[in-house]
Structures are given as C-alpha cells and as structure tokens.
Amino acid sequence: MALKTLALINILVVGCVVPMVQGQLLGLLGLLRIQGTLYCTANGNIGVNGTTTPVFPNALVQLQCGGNVVSTATTNRSGIFSILLDPLNFVLSTLLSGCKLVVNTPLASCNTNLPSIGSLQSTLQFIGNALFGLLNVGNIIPSGFQFNANLN
C-alpha cells in the first residue's frame, strides 16, 4: 500500500512540476521583429498619394545601436524589410532609446532625381506583441525616416 501511495505522490508531483517548468520555458520563446516598408521618396516614407508611392527595393537597412551595426536586412522588391532579434540579447527599452535604422543605399538608385549621397534614418517605435502559436513576437516599426545629408 505504501508503494502505491508513493507512486501516486510521484505522479502528482511530476504532473504539477513539469507543466510549470514548460510554462517558464515557453515564456522565453520570443522574438523581437523590426519591420517596415521603405519608399523611394526624399524621406523614405509613403507619399501624399498613398498607394501609388514607389517602393525602394534592394536597399540595405542597418540596425545601429550605439553607432555599431548589430543587424542588417535588404528590402525585397516590394520595399519590405524585416529584422529578427533574440530578446535575450536585446532589451526592448534599449532598442527604443539607443538604436536606429539607417539606410546608406543612395536614394538615386531607386530614382535618379533623388540625392546620390546621404542616408535615411529612423528611430524605432514599439507597437505591441503578437502570439504565433507558442511564440511571442514583439513588433517594432520605424517611427519615420528622415533624410540625413551626412553619411553618419
């Protein structure tokens, strides 16, 4: 009888502890995603004409933190870029306060009437979390690109 009681206690303990550990590990399963669309305009943002604004394909988008490039992405033919980060390596508050997106690809490469020197730069804005199955994704977007005539 004592052996049956001990087995039952083991089953109950394992049945309670294992889900708690799994729940804690699932909380660590997450990503930070920086994504947006780069437009072929003087400031990289959508124009007043909205959906007819041309996009900026094949532009290199850099995530710079403290002046160092920590990640890059290239816009696709629709001008869309996406950078995925591990939240264990990047703190959201630091990303939002100490990092920026920089595009050094000359604007003239998408429209010869735009400058051939300078860069586009944007600070970052957190817009919320999304749950994809067990994966928690923090979504970050550019707060708005601005043209910088200097390359820094």
C-alpha positions in Angstrom: 0.0 0.0 0.0 2.8 2.4 0.9 4.4 1.7 -2.5 1.2 2.6 -4.3 0.9 5.8 -2.3 4.5 6.8 -3.1 3.9 6.1 -6.8 0.7 8.3 -6.7 2.6 11.1 -5.0 5.4 10.9 -7.6 2.8 11.1 -10.4 1.1 14.1 -8.8 4.4 15.9 -8.2 5.7 15.3 -11.8 2.2 16.2 -13.1 2.4 19.6 -11.4 6.1 20.4 -11.8 6.6 19.5 -15.4 3.9 21.9 -16.7 5.3 24.7 -14.5 8.8 24.2 -16.0 7.4 24.0 -19.5 5.4 27.2 -18.9 8.5 29.0 -17.7 10.5 27.9 -20.8 7.6 28.9 -23.1 7.9 32.4 -21.7 11.4 32.6 -23.0 10.3 31.6 -26.5 10.0 35.0 -28.1 11.4 37.3 -30.8 11.6 41.0 -31.4 10.7 41.9 -35.0 11.6 45.2 -36.7 9.8 45.5 -40.0 8.6 48.2 -42.3 8.4 49.3 -45.9 10.9 51.7 -47.4 9.6 54.1 -50.1 11.5 55.7 -52.9 10.9 59.3 -51.8 13.1 62.0 -50.5 12.5 60.9 -46.9 11.8 57.1 -47.4 8.2 57.4 -46.2 4.9 57.0 -48.0 4.0 60.0 -50.1 0.8 62.0 -50.0 -0.5 60.0 -52.9 -0.5 56.8 -50.7 -0.6 53.5 -52.6 0.9 55.0 -55.8 4.2 55.9 -53.9 7.0 53.8 -55.4 8.9 51.5 -53.1 12.7 51.2 -52.6 13.8 47.7 -53.5 17.2 46.2 -52.7 18.1 48.8 -50.1 20.3 47.7 -47.3 18.7 48.6 -43.9 21.0 48.6 -40.9 20.1 48.4 -37.3 22.6 50.5 -35.4 22.9 50.6 -31.7 25.5 52.9 -30.1 27.0 53.6 -33.5 27.6 49.9 -34.2 25.8 47.9 -36.9 24.1 45.0 -35.0 21.9 43.6 -37.7 21.0 44.2 -41.4 18.3 43.3 -43.9 17.7 44.1 -47.5 14.4 45.3 -48.8 12.6 43.0 -51.2 11.1 44.1 -54.5 8.1 45.5 -52.5 10.4 47.6 -50.3 9.7 45.5 -47.3 12.4 44.6 -44.7 12.3 42.5 -41.6 14.9 42.1 -38.8 14.5 39.4 -36.2 16.3 39.8 -32.8 16.6 37.5 -29.8 15.1 39.3 -26.8 17.6 37.6 -24.5 20.3 39.7 -26.4 18.4 42.9 -26.9 16.4 44.8 -24.2 13.4 46.5 -25.7 13.9 49.8 -23.8 17.5 50.0 -25.1 16.4 49.3 -28.7 13.8 52.1 -28.5 16.2 54.6 -26.9 19.6 53.7 -28.2 19.1 52.2 -31.6 18.1 53.5 -35.1 17.6 52.2 -38.6 20.0 53.6 -41.2 19.8 53.2 -45.0 23.0 54.2 -46.7 21.9 52.9 -50.1 21.8 56.1 -52.3 18.2 57.3 -53.0 19.4 57.9 -56.6 19.5 54.1 -57.0 15.7 54.0 -57.0 15.1 57.4 -58.6 17.8 59.4 -60.4 16.1 62.7 -59.4 16.8 62.0 -55.7 20.2 62.6 -53.9 23.1 60.3 -54.6 24.7 61.0 -51.2 23.3 60.9 -47.7 21.3 58.4 -45.7 17.8 57.8 -44.4 17.5 57.3 -40.6 14.7 56.4 -38.3 14.2 55.8 -34.6 12.1 52.9 -33.5 8.6 52.5 -32.2 7.1 49.5 -30.3 3.6 48.7 -31.5 2.7 45.7 -29.4 3.0 41.9 -29.1 1.6 39.2 -31.2 1.3 35.5 -30.3 2.1 33.0 -33.1 1.4 29.6 -31.6 3.8 29.4 -28.7 6.0 32.2 -29.9 5.6 35.7 -28.5 6.7 38.4 -31.0 7.3 42.0 -30.0 6.6 44.2 -33.1 8.7 47.3 -33.7 8.4 49.7 -36.7 10.4 52.7 -37.9 8.9 55.9 -36.3 9.5 57.7 -39.6 12.6 58.0 -41.8 14.3 61.3 -42.3 17.0 62.3 -44.8 20.4 63.0 -43.5 22.8 64.7 -45.9 25.8 63.3 -44.0 26.7 59.6 -44.2 26.9 59.1 -40.4 
